[in-house]
Amino acid sequence: MAKAKMPHPGHGKHLCYLNNMGMQLSEPVQYKKLVKDGQFMCKICGRVAANKVNLCKSVKL
């Protein structure tokens, strides 16, 4: 199977990608660390993260 091409650099760290890969189910403790005390929201998908590096198009809350 071919490796999926990322839409932009760093996308492998973004919540939209991690969620699609099932991280919230397979690694809930790690996933919670990424979203706890969220300070940024993605303008594309609406997910909230503690750090803007975990979102595609972040905006400060």
C-alpha positions, -999 to 999 in steps of 0.1 A, spaced: 0 0 0 13 34 -9 21 60 18 -6 87 19 6 121 7 2 148 33 -16 180 21 10 203 37 41 200 59 34 191 95 0 176 88 9 144 106 8 163 139 -26 179 132 -57 168 151 -77 163 119 -51 137 108 -46 121 142 -84 118 147 -88 102 112 -61 77 122 -80 68 154 -57 83 179 -86 94 202 -95 57 205 -61 40 204 -42 65 226 -68 85 245 -44 97 272 -20 112 246 -49 127 226 -63 144 257 -29 160 263 -32 177 229 -66 191 235 -67 198 273 -69 235 280 -73 243 243 -61 278 233 -64 275 195 -92 265 171 -88 253 135 -106 275 110 -112 245 88 -125 217 110 -133 235 143 -111 213 165 -95 229 195 -59 222 206 -36 235 234 -9 242 208 -13 258 173 11 233 158 -16 206 161 -40 224 138 -40 232 101 -53 268 102 -52 279 138 -68 310 154 -63 320 190 -94 316 212 
